Amino acid sequence: MNAFSIFRSTARKAMPTKRHRAAIWENMLGTVYAMNAAGEVRYFDYDYKAAVAFVGDVEDVRAHRYVAYRTRIGSNGNNESYMLPRHGQFVWFVLDRGIRSAR
């Protein structure tokens, strides 16, 4: 089983909390972007395994549509707007290991 299949199979379909961050989202034709804990966004073409590795050590994965006004994204300010998810786009959100979930 590959890294993305494991990542995806642990995901719950649920709204992310305020402490969750966007981690992986697809672009056109199955290409993928990923964000690490520092807020850096990178393009990974079709290499989902490298994208999952770039995301880092996480404990809670949630799959939900991106809602721009609910989610903080691109915290380092160096990301181009075309690299960030669009409103309504399907995104895998994560909670970094060691951070308690806000309920």
Secondary structure, DSSP 8 states (H G I E B T S, - for coil): --HHHHHHHT-EES---TT-EEEEEE-GGG-EEEE-TT--EEE-TT-HHHHHHHH-SEEEEEEEE--TTT----TTS-S-GGGS--TT-EEEEEEETT-----
